[in-house]
Amino acid sequence: MITHSQDVDWVSIAEQVSVEMDSAKLAILVKRLCHALDARHGPPALDQTKRDIEQITASSQGLSA
């Protein structure tokens, strides 16, 4: 069951991620955010993760073209 504190936790971490400038701190925050979201939704299936990576790669290539 998802608690209110878990909802607040990932939102708080996401807000910190959005303003963090230090790459080392950002990496730690992103890892914490992933763990918080996994706790909320469960880890994604491997096939979904692969599709997500392919979609991100395709859209980032489109931006650099």
Contact map, one row per residue, 1 for C-alpha under 8 A:
11100000000000000000000000000000000000000000000000000000000000000
11110110000000000000000000000000000000010000000000000000000000000
11111110000000000000000000000000000000000000000000000000000000000
01111111000000000000000000000000000000000000000000000000000000000
00111111100000000000000000000000000000000000000000000000000000000
01111111110000000000000000000000000100010000000000000000000000000
01111111111000000000000000000000000000010000000000000000000000000
00011111111100000000000000000000000000000000000000000000000000000
00001111111110000000000000000000000100000000000000000000000000000
00000111111111000000000000000000100110000000000000000000000000000
00000011111111100000000000000000000000000000000000000000000000000
00000001111111110000000000000000000000000000000000000000000000000
00000000111111111000000000001001100000000000000000000000000000000
00000000011111111100000000000100100000000000000000000000000000000
00000000001111111110000000000000000000000000000000000000000000000
00000000000111111111000000001000000000000000000000000000000000000
00000000000011111111000001001100000000000000000000000000000000000
00000000000001111111000000000000000000000000000000000000000000000
00000000000000111111100000000000000000000000000000000000000000000
00000000000000011111111011000000000000000000000000000000000000000
00000000000000000011111011000000000000000000000000000000000000000
00000000000000000001111111000000000000000000000000000000000000000
00000000000000000001111111100000000000000000000000000000000000000
00000000000000000000011111110000000000000000000000000000000000000
00000000000000000001111111111000000000000000000000000000000000000
00000000000000001001111111111100000000000000000000000000000000000
00000000000000000000001111111110000000000000000000000000000000000
00000000000000000000000111111111000000000000000000000000000000000
00000000000010011000000011111111100000000000000000000000000000000
00000000000001001000000001111111110000000000000000000000000000000
00000000000000000000000000111111111000000000000000000000000000000
00000000000010000000000000011111111100000000000000000000000000000
00000000010011000000000000001111111110000000000000000000000000000
00000000000000000000000000000111111111000000000000000000000000000
00000000000000000000000000000011111111100000000000000000000000000
00000100110000000000000000000001111111110000000000000000000000000
00000000010000000000000000000000111111111100000000000000000000000
00000000000000000000000000000000011111111111000000000000000000000
00000000000000000000000000000000001111111110000000000000000000000
01000110000000000000000000000000000111111100000000000000000000000
00000000000000000000000000000000000011111110000000000000000000000
00000000000000000000000000000000000011111111000000000000000000000
00000000000000000000000000000000000001101111100000000000000000000
00000000000000000000000000000000000001000111110110000000000000000
00000000000000000000000000000000000000000011111110000000000000000
00000000000000000000000000000000000000000001111111000000000000000
00000000000000000000000000000000000000000000111111100000000000000
00000000000000000000000000000000000000000001111111110000000000000
00000000000000000000000000000000000000000001111111111000000000000
00000000000000000000000000000000000000000000011111111100000000000
00000000000000000000000000000000000000000000001111111110000000000
00000000000000000000000000000000000000000000000111111111000000000
00000000000000000000000000000000000000000000000011111111100000000
00000000000000000000000000000000000000000000000001111111110000000
00000000000000000000000000000000000000000000000000111111111000000
00000000000000000000000000000000000000000000000000011111111100000
00000000000000000000000000000000000000000000000000001111111110000
00000000000000000000000000000000000000000000000000000111111111000
00000000000000000000000000000000000000000000000000000011111111100
00000000000000000000000000000000000000000000000000000001111111110
00000000000000000000000000000000000000000000000000000000111111111
00000000000000000000000000000000000000000000000000000000011111111
00000000000000000000000000000000000000000000000000000000001111111
00000000000000000000000000000000000000000000000000000000000111111
00000000000000000000000000000000000000000000000000000000000011111
